[in-house]
Amino acid sequence: MLFAWQGLELQHPEDWECVRFSKNRRRGECALADRRGIRLVLNWHAAKAAADLVKMFKAFSGQLAKGDKEGNAGVIQEGPGPWRRMEWKSGAKSGKSDVTVALAQFPERGCVVKAELMSGSAEWRAEGLRVLESFRCRGLNGDWPWAAFGCRLNLPAGLELESCQVLPGQASLSFRQKGGAGQSFRLQRLAMPEAHLQGRALKDWMSGATKAERERIKDVRPKPFRGHDAFCATVRPVAETPFQRLLRRKWRGQAAVWICEREQRLYRAEWDGAPAAKEPALEAWVECQ
């Protein structure tokens, strides 16, 4: 299963879930877990110059030793791919799992990535190495995939994650690009569509329940989305203050809503952009089954 976040992507077992994430593309952390606990922790930080990975391994060994004085570090090994890795063997009385610590520098992304894989058995270590082998880091140009919490997107790298909200049966992601060709994008993915529609037609739900929401949505019309019955519309860009409305008076916006029958999820995607921004085809940005 694909996990993609902040330009980093990997394939992981189906029972792994993202339980911790960072909105910062320059320095952050993600953690994936299964029912037995944390399985993988990814850390990344910006690094333009060549990093001293051996020095970093020594520092991590010192950190691990503080909480596990009987543990010891193995030799630094090469691979898979760009990774260098070290096995940390926990002391018998520590109650901690063995850990594979891996480091790699990705010049195309301008960052160093550290992976900590819980590797208490030969099977777990082999599984962890397969995850590392699948790892890919995107450059700062082109599109970045995002795959987490059931959402699957392909967005220009210039769009940075602004907010992420994950609740039972609901995930929402918001992105923003600054500058003269600024734009923003929002996606909602909702479980139990009938509970959100509350008997309303999809078109009526798209128009919103309040006067302010209805004034934002214009020209609602049917238009298939990835083979699903859907509606699209022209929308006024989100602006919370009079000054924002003044700045965005020439911005354009579009939205789409649809139900993915196979996933049984209700989707809503919205884009708005400055006059210089290239208006996207939302079907190229959002994937569903």
Backbone bond lengths (Angstrom), bond angles and torsions (degrees), N, CA, C in turn:
res aa  C-N    CA-C-N  psi(-1)  N-CA   C-N-CA  omega(-1)  CA-C   N-CA-C  phi
1 M - - - 1.456 - - 1.522 109.06 -
2 L 1.335 116.33 139.17 1.453 120.96 -176.45 1.525 111.44 -84.16
3 F 1.340 114.79 132.37 1.465 122.05 167.45 1.518 106.39 -120.05
4 A 1.324 117.90 124.43 1.464 122.26 -178.80 1.518 108.58 -136.61
5 W 1.346 115.28 126.91 1.461 119.98 -174.59 1.522 108.49 -155.04
6 Q 1.305 117.63 129.83 1.456 122.99 175.83 1.530 113.16 55.16
7 G 1.317 117.53 36.10 1.460 120.95 178.97 1.515 114.36 83.55
8 L 1.336 117.22 -0.68 1.458 122.43 177.42 1.525 108.22 -105.34
9 E 1.314 117.62 139.51 1.466 119.78 -179.57 1.522 111.06 -146.62
10 L 1.323 115.34 149.35 1.462 121.61 179.50 1.517 109.34 -158.51
11 Q 1.316 115.10 163.02 1.465 122.11 174.24 1.520 108.68 -101.61
12 H 1.322 117.24 133.71 1.468 120.42 -178.06 1.531 110.35 -135.82
13 P 1.328 118.70 162.43 1.470 121.00 177.83 1.525 112.17 -57.94
14 E 1.318 116.92 151.95 1.456 121.68 -173.53 1.524 113.60 -63.32
15 D 1.342 117.74 -25.31 1.459 118.68 -177.33 1.531 113.23 -89.44
16 W 1.316 118.05 6.31 1.452 120.67 173.79 1.522 110.04 -84.98
17 E 1.335 116.31 143.57 1.458 121.68 177.54 1.527 109.37 -134.06
18 C 1.317 116.62 147.83 1.462 120.88 174.82 1.533 108.32 -76.09
19 V 1.331 116.09 122.84 1.467 120.39 -177.92 1.527 112.24 -116.36
20 R 1.331 116.21 -6.52 1.463 120.06 177.59 1.521 107.86 -153.12
21 F 1.333 116.97 139.05 1.455 118.98 -176.33 1.526 109.55 -148.51
22 S 1.335 115.47 162.13 1.456 121.87 178.66 1.520 109.70 -122.01
23 K 1.334 116.60 142.66 1.457 121.35 176.19 1.529 112.12 -88.46
24 N 1.334 117.17 -9.74 1.463 121.63 -174.96 1.520 110.43 -90.66
25 R 1.336 117.67 119.57 1.461 120.02 -178.24 1.523 111.94 -79.01
26 R 1.334 118.66 -14.87 1.458 120.83 -176.73 1.520 113.10 -91.32
27 R 1.297 118.12 -29.77 1.467 122.49 176.98 1.520 108.09 -154.05
28 G 1.318 117.25 122.08 1.456 117.58 -178.63 1.510 112.98 -170.56
29 E 1.328 114.16 -171.41 1.462 121.01 -175.58 1.519 110.16 -150.44
30 C 1.315 116.03 142.68 1.461 122.81 170.58 1.525 107.68 -129.99
31 A 1.302 116.41 146.87 1.463 121.15 176.53 1.517 109.41 -130.86
32 L 1.337 116.16 137.87 1.463 122.33 176.74 1.516 108.31 -120.25
33 A 1.327 115.11 141.75 1.463 120.27 -175.67 1.520 110.24 -138.34
34 D 1.333 115.60 159.25 1.459 121.77 167.67 1.521 107.42 -119.44
35 R 1.316 117.81 -168.57 1.469 120.32 -174.48 1.527 112.56 -64.88
36 R 1.339 117.10 -16.98 1.473 120.90 -179.41 1.519 112.63 -91.16
37 G 1.324 117.49 -8.43 1.464 120.69 178.07 1.509 111.99 128.83
38 I 1.331 116.12 -168.78 1.455 122.47 -179.28 1.518 110.21 -61.75
39 R 1.327 116.21 130.78 1.461 121.15 177.87 1.515 112.81 -110.77
40 L 1.333 117.27 -32.47 1.456 120.65 -177.27 1.527 109.52 -145.65
41 V 1.336 115.31 133.72 1.465 121.80 172.19 1.520 107.46 -122.32
42 L 1.316 116.84 124.48 1.465 123.12 177.22 1.523 109.20 -108.36
43 N 1.324 116.50 129.27 1.455 122.46 172.52 1.522 108.57 -121.40
44 W 1.313 117.29 142.57 1.460 119.85 175.96 1.529 109.25 -140.03
45 H 1.318 115.95 150.65 1.459 120.90 173.78 1.521 109.15 -150.22
46 A 1.329 116.09 151.10 1.458 121.56 -178.88 1.524 110.10 -65.35
47 A 1.329 116.72 138.58 1.462 122.25 179.25 1.518 108.19 -155.82
48 K 1.333 117.05 102.08 1.457 120.54 -178.77 1.528 111.71 -80.63
49 A 1.341 116.59 -38.08 1.464 120.20 -179.78 1.526 110.06 -85.77
50 A 1.331 115.99 165.58 1.465 120.90 178.76 1.527 109.37 -63.35
51 A 1.321 116.83 127.88 1.469 121.92 -178.46 1.523 110.44 -87.92
52 D 1.333 116.75 146.11 1.466 122.85 175.50 1.528 107.54 -87.13
53 L 1.335 116.39 90.99 1.465 120.41 -175.01 1.526 111.70 -67.35
54 V 1.336 118.19 -34.25 1.468 121.01 179.12 1.522 109.98 -62.47
55 K 1.327 116.32 -42.62 1.467 120.33 177.81 1.517 110.65 -63.73
56 M 1.319 115.92 -38.17 1.458 119.28 179.31 1.518 111.30 -67.44
57 F 1.342 118.14 -39.11 1.458 120.86 176.42 1.525 110.83 -59.90
58 K 1.326 117.15 -41.31 1.472 120.87 179.50 1.517 110.52 -63.19
59 A 1.336 116.30 -40.47 1.463 119.92 179.05 1.524 111.01 -64.66
60 F 1.345 117.74 -42.38 1.459 120.85 179.55 1.521 110.99 -66.63
61 S 1.341 116.99 -37.41 1.466 120.18 177.28 1.519 110.07 -61.15
62 G 1.342 116.04 -40.71 1.456 119.55 177.96 1.515 112.27 -64.19
63 Q 1.318 116.97 -38.60 1.458 120.43 178.08 1.522 111.56 -65.09
64 L 1.342 116.44 -43.54 1.461 120.22 179.19 1.521 111.29 -65.40
65 A 1.338 116.28 -36.48 1.467 120.35 -178.05 1.524 112.05 -66.38
66 K 1.322 117.68 -27.16 1.457 119.96 179.35 1.524 111.92 -62.78
67 G 1.325 116.07 -34.99 1.468 119.38 -179.93 1.512 113.56 -99.81
68 D 1.324 117.30 -1.49 1.469 121.26 -177.01 1.537 107.88 -151.33
69 K 1.331 116.06 78.28 1.463 120.90 -172.07 1.529 112.80 -66.30
70 E 1.330 117.50 -21.72 1.466 120.10 179.32 1.528 112.46 -90.71
71 G 1.324 116.55 -6.51 1.456 119.71 -180.00 1.520 111.71 -75.56
72 N 1.325 115.57 163.87 1.460 119.09 177.61 1.528 110.30 -148.91
73 A 1.341 113.72 153.01 1.457 120.80 -176.78 1.517 110.94 -94.59
74 G 1.322 116.59 140.53 1.454 121.74 174.79 1.519 110.46 -84.88
75 V 1.303 115.97 -176.59 1.468 120.37 -179.36 1.525 109.17 -75.19
76 I 1.323 115.81 154.60 1.464 121.40 177.37 1.525 108.59 -76.93
77 Q 1.312 115.90 127.78 1.457 121.99 -177.22 1.531 110.41 -115.21
78 E 1.319 116.07 157.76 1.456 121.91 177.27 1.526 110.53 -89.66
79 G 1.334 115.58 146.40 1.452 121.52 169.91 1.512 114.82 81.77
80 P 1.348 114.28 170.30 1.478 127.17 3.31 1.535 112.26 -75.74
81 G 1.334 115.76 154.22 1.456 121.02 178.19 1.515 112.27 57.79
82 P 1.340 117.67 -131.79 1.467 120.76 -177.35 1.523 114.34 -79.48
83 W 1.317 117.17 -2.46 1.463 120.78 -173.11 1.519 112.00 -78.51
84 R 1.337 114.59 149.44 1.460 123.14 163.19 1.520 105.39 -120.43
85 R 1.319 117.00 139.44 1.462 119.18 -172.04 1.524 111.83 -137.05
86 M 1.311 112.90 159.24 1.456 121.79 -179.56 1.527 108.28 -141.87
87 E 1.329 116.19 135.35 1.464 120.65 177.41 1.525 109.62 -93.66
88 W 1.321 115.98 127.32 1.466 120.80 174.74 1.527 108.10 -103.22
89 K 1.326 115.34 118.67 1.467 121.53 -179.83 1.514 108.55 -96.12
90 S 1.325 116.58 115.20 1.464 120.68 -177.73 1.524 111.58 -74.79
91 G 1.321 115.74 150.15 1.457 121.19 176.68 1.514 111.68 -66.86
92 A 1.321 116.33 151.30 1.475 121.36 -175.61 1.529 112.27 -60.98
93 K 1.341 117.72 -30.95 1.460 120.90 -175.04 1.528 112.67 -96.52
94 S 1.300 116.42 -0.24 1.467 118.56 -174.59 1.521 113.10 -76.31
95 G 1.332 116.59 -26.74 1.457 120.12 -176.10 1.507 113.27 73.62
96 K 1.328 117.24 9.66 1.456 121.61 -178.55 1.525 110.40 -100.99
97 S 1.336 115.85 159.53 1.456 121.29 177.90 1.521 110.06 -84.64
98 D 1.321 116.02 154.23 1.459 120.11 169.71 1.525 108.16 -66.12
99 V 1.321 115.29 151.62 1.455 120.46 -175.33 1.527 109.84 -132.50
100 T 1.322 116.36 136.30 1.458 121.59 167.78 1.520 107.43 -99.01
101 V 1.333 116.11 118.61 1.463 121.58 177.29 1.525 107.54 -102.95
102 A 1.317 117.60 125.76 1.464 122.24 -178.59 1.522 109.36 -127.52
103 L 1.339 115.44 143.67 1.463 122.04 179.64 1.523 109.75 -130.78
104 A 1.306 116.06 145.06 1.468 120.98 174.69 1.514 108.69 -154.05
105 Q 1.325 115.53 144.36 1.458 120.63 174.73 1.519 108.91 -108.08
106 F 1.335 115.77 136.85 1.456 121.41 -178.08 1.518 108.71 -122.21
107 P 1.351 117.75 94.37 1.472 121.03 -177.56 1.524 113.13 -59.06
108 E 1.345 117.24 -34.09 1.457 119.80 -178.38 1.526 112.25 -64.16
109 R 1.316 116.41 -23.61 1.466 122.29 179.57 1.525 110.62 -104.55
110 G 1.359 116.23 -15.80 1.459 120.82 -178.78 1.511 112.48 69.57
111 C 1.346 116.93 40.76 1.465 118.84 -177.78 1.528 111.51 -148.32
112 V 1.320 114.37 161.46 1.464 123.16 170.47 1.526 107.11 -110.94
113 V 1.321 116.40 136.39 1.467 121.51 -179.84 1.521 109.13 -118.27
114 K 1.313 115.44 134.04 1.467 121.68 173.97 1.521 108.38 -113.65
115 A 1.319 116.69 132.75 1.461 122.10 176.61 1.521 108.73 -118.58
116 E 1.321 116.62 129.53 1.458 122.10 173.71 1.525 107.75 -114.09
117 L 1.310 116.50 116.14 1.459 122.14 -178.04 1.518 109.60 -112.92
118 M 1.322 116.71 125.29 1.456 119.86 175.16 1.526 108.06 -70.48
119 S 1.327 116.93 122.16 1.477 119.65 -170.32 1.527 110.79 -134.76
120 G 1.336 115.53 60.86 1.454 119.54 -175.64 1.516 115.53 -74.08
121 S 1.305 119.64 -12.63 1.465 121.65 -179.72 1.521 108.68 -139.42
122 A 1.331 116.10 165.17 1.469 120.65 178.60 1.523 110.29 -60.65
123 E 1.330 116.65 -37.14 1.466 120.91 179.48 1.522 110.79 -64.69
124 W 1.353 116.40 -43.42 1.457 120.44 179.04 1.518 111.22 -65.43
125 R 1.339 117.22 -39.92 1.463 120.01 179.66 1.527 110.60 -63.46
126 A 1.326 116.53 -42.64 1.466 120.50 178.80 1.527 110.27 -63.29
127 E 1.323 116.18 -40.78 1.464 120.36 178.94 1.526 110.07 -64.04
128 G 1.327 116.62 -41.95 1.456 121.29 179.02 1.516 112.40 -62.94
129 L 1.330 117.31 -39.80 1.457 120.63 178.78 1.527 111.18 -66.53
130 R 1.328 117.03 -34.23 1.469 119.82 176.29 1.527 110.46 -65.33
131 V 1.342 116.48 -39.11 1.460 120.43 177.22 1.528 110.23 -63.07
132 L 1.339 116.93 -45.77 1.463 120.70 178.59 1.522 111.42 -61.33
133 E 1.310 116.15 -39.41 1.464 120.65 -178.49 1.522 111.45 -64.17
134 S 1.338 116.47 -30.71 1.471 120.33 -178.81 1.524 112.50 -83.11
135 F 1.319 117.18 -7.50 1.467 121.54 -172.51 1.524 111.00 -65.23
136 R 1.339 115.76 139.91 1.455 122.00 176.50 1.519 108.77 -140.35
137 C 1.330 115.76 143.68 1.458 121.42 178.43 1.519 108.67 -120.88
138 R 1.322 117.38 126.16 1.461 122.31 -178.33 1.527 110.98 -84.45
139 G 1.328 115.98 149.82 1.455 121.23 172.86 1.514 110.84 -76.86
140 L 1.333 115.81 -179.68 1.458 120.71 -175.85 1.518 113.12 -84.58
141 N 1.320 117.36 -3.25 1.463 121.17 176.97 1.527 109.65 -109.91
142 G 1.329 115.85 161.96 1.463 119.47 178.91 1.512 111.96 82.96
143 D 1.335 115.57 -161.66 1.467 121.92 -177.91 1.528 111.04 -97.28
144 W 1.325 114.79 150.64 1.463 121.51 173.50 1.523 108.39 -114.17
145 P 1.333 117.59 132.45 1.469 118.83 171.81 1.525 109.94 -80.95
146 W 1.309 116.23 148.42 1.466 123.46 172.17 1.521 106.29 -128.18
147 A 1.326 116.95 126.55 1.460 120.85 179.60 1.525 108.59 -144.04
148 A 1.310 115.98 102.71 1.468 121.79 179.43 1.516 108.52 -166.09
149 F 1.331 115.79 148.15 1.468 122.40 176.67 1.529 112.03 58.72
150 G 1.342 116.35 28.22 1.457 121.14 179.51 1.518 113.59 84.73
151 C 1.334 118.39 -8.75 1.462 121.96 178.91 1.525 109.35 -88.86
152 R 1.325 116.15 137.78 1.466 121.06 179.45 1.524 108.00 -134.37
153 L 1.333 115.41 115.98 1.456 121.58 -174.37 1.517 111.16 -131.33
154 N 1.327 116.22 156.33 1.459 123.40 169.96 1.517 106.88 -131.82
155 L 1.336 116.22 104.09 1.457 121.47 -171.49 1.522 111.08 -122.33
156 P 1.341 117.57 153.40 1.453 119.61 173.52 1.524 110.24 -57.95
157 A 1.343 116.15 140.71 1.466 120.37 -176.89 1.521 112.23 -59.03
158 G 1.352 117.29 -25.02 1.458 120.27 -179.15 1.515 114.24 -68.82
159 L 1.323 117.89 -17.18 1.462 121.04 177.25 1.532 108.71 -81.47
160 E 1.318 116.77 115.56 1.461 121.46 -178.06 1.526 110.50 -100.10
161 L 1.329 115.40 144.11 1.463 120.86 179.73 1.521 110.02 -64.61
162 E 1.326 115.57 124.06 1.463 121.38 -179.66 1.523 111.59 -101.13
163 S 1.326 116.43 -39.09 1.465 119.70 178.51 1.520 109.88 -155.13
164 C 1.315 114.76 153.80 1.465 121.90 176.46 1.515 107.79 -144.10
165 Q 1.308 116.10 128.14 1.467 120.80 178.81 1.516 108.65 -127.83
166 V 1.326 115.84 126.23 1.461 121.26 179.99 1.523 108.24 -125.37
167 L 1.315 116.21 114.49 1.455 123.60 177.60 1.521 108.28 -125.25
168 P 1.341 118.42 165.22 1.466 119.04 177.44 1.531 111.47 -54.88
169 G 1.330 116.17 118.54 1.458 120.71 178.12 1.515 114.95 74.48
170 Q 1.336 117.70 13.48 1.459 119.46 -178.29 1.517 110.18 -150.96
171 A 1.321 116.69 129.60 1.464 121.97 174.29 1.519 108.15 -134.10
172 S 1.325 116.72 137.95 1.462 120.82 177.63 1.524 108.90 -139.94
173 L 1.337 115.58 137.98 1.456 122.77 -179.63 1.520 108.22 -128.69
174 S 1.338 116.69 136.80 1.462 121.62 178.13 1.518 109.35 -128.14
175 F 1.331 116.11 137.68 1.460 122.77 -177.72 1.517 109.28 -130.56
176 R 1.340 114.97 153.16 1.458 119.59 179.13 1.528 109.97 -146.25
177 Q 1.312 115.44 141.00 1.459 122.70 173.26 1.518 108.31 -118.23
178 K 1.323 116.62 129.83 1.453 121.18 -177.65 1.523 109.99 -93.94
179 G 1.323 115.45 171.93 1.459 119.98 177.13 1.516 112.61 104.83
180 G 1.337 114.84 -177.53 1.461 120.62 -176.83 1.512 113.77 -61.69
181 A 1.338 116.45 -31.37 1.466 120.35 177.76 1.527 109.67 -103.36
182 G 1.331 115.93 38.20 1.461 121.18 -176.12 1.518 112.53 -61.00
183 Q 1.319 114.95 150.88 1.457 120.71 178.10 1.521 108.44 -157.11
184 S 1.303 116.59 162.87 1.464 121.18 176.00 1.525 109.00 -139.77
185 F 1.332 114.50 157.67 1.459 120.63 -177.10 1.519 108.32 -146.08
186 R 1.325 115.88 140.04 1.466 121.70 179.45 1.522 109.94 -135.19
187 L 1.322 115.21 139.90 1.464 120.31 177.20 1.521 109.39 -131.95
188 Q 1.326 115.49 134.28 1.469 122.19 171.25 1.519 108.35 -117.59
189 R 1.320 116.03 137.88 1.471 122.34 175.65 1.519 106.72 -129.60
190 L 1.339 116.77 114.81 1.458 122.39 -169.16 1.528 111.39 -120.82
191 A 1.311 116.00 131.72 1.464 121.44 174.58 1.531 109.92 -79.17
192 M 1.329 116.10 164.22 1.463 123.38 178.42 1.533 111.58 49.15
193 P 1.333 116.75 67.37 1.474 120.25 -177.55 1.525 113.79 -50.46
194 E 1.335 116.43 -38.38 1.468 118.70 -176.35 1.528 111.51 -63.31
195 A 1.345 117.46 -29.94 1.464 120.10 179.15 1.529 111.24 -69.89
196 H 1.314 117.53 -31.38 1.460 120.80 179.26 1.531 111.48 -83.23
197 L 1.330 116.23 -36.33 1.462 119.29 179.50 1.525 111.41 -71.09
198 Q 1.316 117.60 -34.74 1.473 122.72 178.59 1.526 111.67 50.89
199 G 1.340 114.28 46.22 1.453 119.19 176.46 1.516 115.09 84.87
200 R 1.335 116.87 -7.68 1.471 119.64 178.97 1.522 110.68 -81.09
201 A 1.314 116.49 152.97 1.455 121.19 171.81 1.523 108.76 -70.12
202 L 1.326 115.99 154.54 1.459 121.00 -178.43 1.537 110.66 -56.95
203 K 1.323 116.45 -39.71 1.458 120.82 179.40 1.521 111.18 -61.46
204 D 1.335 117.19 -42.54 1.466 121.13 -179.54 1.523 110.92 -68.64
205 W 1.345 116.31 -37.96 1.470 119.75 178.23 1.525 110.34 -62.99
206 M 1.330 116.69 -39.29 1.458 120.66 179.22 1.525 111.36 -61.57
207 S 1.317 117.15 -37.06 1.467 120.95 -176.92 1.520 112.80 -69.48
208 G 1.332 117.05 -18.89 1.454 120.14 176.89 1.515 113.01 93.26
209 A 1.334 114.53 167.06 1.463 120.54 -175.64 1.521 112.48 -100.39
210 T 1.341 118.41 -17.80 1.461 120.73 -177.46 1.527 110.75 -109.88
211 K 1.330 115.44 164.28 1.467 120.78 179.70 1.534 110.39 -62.02
212 A 1.342 116.64 -41.45 1.463 120.38 -179.29 1.525 111.31 -62.38
213 E 1.343 116.19 -39.79 1.464 119.98 178.81 1.527 110.66 -66.80
214 R 1.327 116.21 -42.69 1.476 120.00 -179.16 1.519 111.46 -65.39
215 E 1.331 117.88 -33.02 1.461 120.87 179.29 1.522 112.06 -70.90
216 R 1.333 116.84 -24.40 1.466 120.10 178.31 1.522 112.23 -76.69
217 I 1.332 116.94 -31.45 1.464 121.59 -172.89 1.522 109.83 -94.83
218 K 1.328 116.46 123.81 1.461 121.51 -178.79 1.521 110.15 -127.89
219 D 1.306 115.04 153.17 1.473 121.36 169.61 1.535 112.02 52.94
220 V 1.324 116.64 53.13 1.469 120.74 177.70 1.529 108.95 -72.31
221 R 1.328 116.44 129.95 1.466 120.38 -176.38 1.520 109.57 -148.28
222 P 1.326 117.44 150.17 1.471 119.97 178.44 1.528 111.09 -70.83
223 K 1.319 114.59 138.54 1.467 120.08 177.47 1.524 107.47 -161.31
224 P 1.335 118.48 118.73 1.472 120.46 -177.44 1.527 111.56 -58.48
225 F 1.329 114.91 146.16 1.472 121.33 177.55 1.517 107.83 -128.74
226 R 1.322 116.74 111.02 1.464 123.17 -178.95 1.536 111.47 50.95
227 G 1.326 116.07 40.72 1.453 121.48 177.25 1.515 114.91 85.34
228 H 1.331 118.01 -2.19 1.467 121.57 179.86 1.526 110.14 -97.92
229 D 1.314 116.42 150.24 1.460 120.25 170.17 1.526 107.45 -64.24
230 A 1.312 116.94 130.81 1.456 120.37 -173.11 1.521 109.98 -152.65
231 F 1.337 115.14 168.90 1.452 122.35 173.95 1.519 108.50 -128.80
232 C 1.313 116.11 143.33 1.459 120.96 174.13 1.519 107.75 -123.10
233 A 1.316 116.14 164.79 1.457 120.19 -177.12 1.517 109.67 -158.28
234 T 1.322 114.80 159.90 1.457 121.68 167.60 1.526 106.63 -89.35
235 V 1.324 117.84 137.64 1.461 120.26 -177.74 1.528 110.21 -130.62
236 R 1.314 114.53 151.50 1.455 120.65 170.70 1.530 107.94 -78.97
237 P 1.323 118.53 135.90 1.466 120.11 179.26 1.523 111.70 -59.36
238 V 1.336 115.36 148.55 1.459 120.68 177.92 1.527 108.91 -65.85
239 A 1.318 117.22 126.54 1.467 122.87 177.79 1.522 107.60 -145.86
240 E 1.330 116.74 115.59 1.459 120.43 -172.54 1.524 113.33 -88.11
241 T 1.341 117.99 -17.98 1.464 121.06 -177.92 1.524 110.03 -127.86
242 P 1.345 117.27 159.41 1.476 119.65 176.55 1.524 112.54 -57.07
243 F 1.342 117.72 -37.31 1.456 120.65 179.52 1.522 110.84 -64.00
244 Q 1.353 117.01 -42.32 1.463 120.45 177.17 1.526 110.67 -63.57
245 R 1.320 117.45 -39.42 1.467 120.50 178.91 1.525 110.35 -64.00
246 L 1.346 116.23 -37.58 1.457 120.59 177.90 1.527 111.00 -64.86
247 L 1.336 116.42 -44.95 1.457 120.44 -179.06 1.523 111.95 -65.95
248 R 1.336 116.48 -30.63 1.462 120.05 -173.84 1.530 113.57 -104.24
249 R 1.309 117.21 19.10 1.469 118.86 -175.01 1.529 112.14 -63.35
250 K 1.341 118.14 -24.16 1.461 120.85 179.75 1.526 113.17 -102.60
251 W 1.336 116.54 3.28 1.468 119.07 178.86 1.517 109.94 -70.68
252 R 1.338 114.90 152.84 1.461 121.05 175.61 1.518 109.26 -111.72
253 G 1.329 115.00 159.38 1.460 118.20 179.03 1.510 112.18 -151.65
254 Q 1.315 116.08 155.41 1.457 121.27 176.45 1.528 109.03 -146.00
255 A 1.316 115.60 157.91 1.462 121.10 -179.77 1.517 109.55 -145.58
256 A 1.325 115.28 157.91 1.464 121.87 175.77 1.515 108.84 -144.22
257 V 1.322 117.33 143.09 1.458 122.56 174.30 1.526 108.38 -132.21
258 W 1.327 115.72 143.25 1.456 119.99 178.33 1.521 109.46 -162.59
259 I 1.326 114.82 163.68 1.461 121.56 174.65 1.519 107.85 -112.72
260 C 1.329 115.89 124.43 1.459 120.88 173.90 1.527 106.81 -87.71
261 E 1.312 117.07 107.02 1.468 121.23 -174.63 1.528 111.83 -64.21
262 R 1.331 117.36 -38.55 1.461 119.43 -177.72 1.530 111.37 -66.90
263 E 1.332 116.40 -41.00 1.467 119.94 178.31 1.524 111.82 -82.06
264 Q 1.329 116.94 -19.82 1.464 122.79 -171.31 1.522 110.23 55.60
265 R 1.339 114.70 53.13 1.459 122.41 179.35 1.530 109.51 -131.64
266 L 1.306 115.16 141.56 1.449 123.12 175.01 1.529 108.11 -96.32
267 Y 1.320 117.00 125.81 1.462 122.49 -177.24 1.522 110.52 -111.79
268 R 1.318 115.05 146.14 1.464 121.59 170.13 1.530 107.41 -140.19
269 A 1.326 117.27 124.21 1.461 123.04 179.06 1.522 108.54 -122.26
270 E 1.336 116.91 135.83 1.459 121.77 178.75 1.518 109.95 -134.94
271 W 1.323 115.28 137.97 1.470 121.70 176.32 1.515 108.79 -130.27
272 D 1.338 116.80 141.81 1.453 119.88 167.10 1.518 108.89 -142.78
273 G 1.337 116.14 151.00 1.458 119.24 -174.89 1.512 113.24 -154.10
274 A 1.330 114.43 158.92 1.459 122.42 177.36 1.532 109.52 -68.53
275 P 1.335 118.12 164.66 1.469 120.53 179.85 1.526 113.39 -54.40
276 A 1.342 117.02 -31.62 1.472 119.94 -177.94 1.526 112.99 -82.60
277 A 1.321 117.75 -10.22 1.465 120.67 -178.56 1.525 110.60 -77.04
278 K 1.324 115.17 142.55 1.465 120.31 177.66 1.520 108.93 -82.27
279 E 1.325 116.49 123.11 1.465 120.50 -177.90 1.526 109.64 -70.71
280 P 1.338 118.03 127.79 1.468 120.44 -174.61 1.522 112.97 -87.76
281 A 1.321 114.59 166.29 1.464 121.63 165.17 1.522 105.89 -93.59
282 L 1.326 116.89 110.68 1.463 119.83 -173.29 1.527 112.52 -60.33
283 E 1.331 117.09 -28.19 1.463 119.69 178.31 1.524 111.81 -62.41
284 A 1.333 117.73 -26.52 1.459 120.96 178.15 1.520 111.40 -80.00
285 W 1.336 117.41 -16.82 1.457 121.13 -177.63 1.529 112.92 -96.02
286 V 1.324 116.62 -30.90 1.476 120.36 -173.56 1.524 109.50 -115.30
287 E 1.327 116.52 130.46 1.452 121.27 175.68 1.522 109.96 -108.06
288 C 1.322 115.49 144.97 1.455 121.15 168.18 1.517 106.84 -152.87
289 Q 1.320 116.35 168.85 1.465 119.43 -174.36 1.526 111.09 -81.12
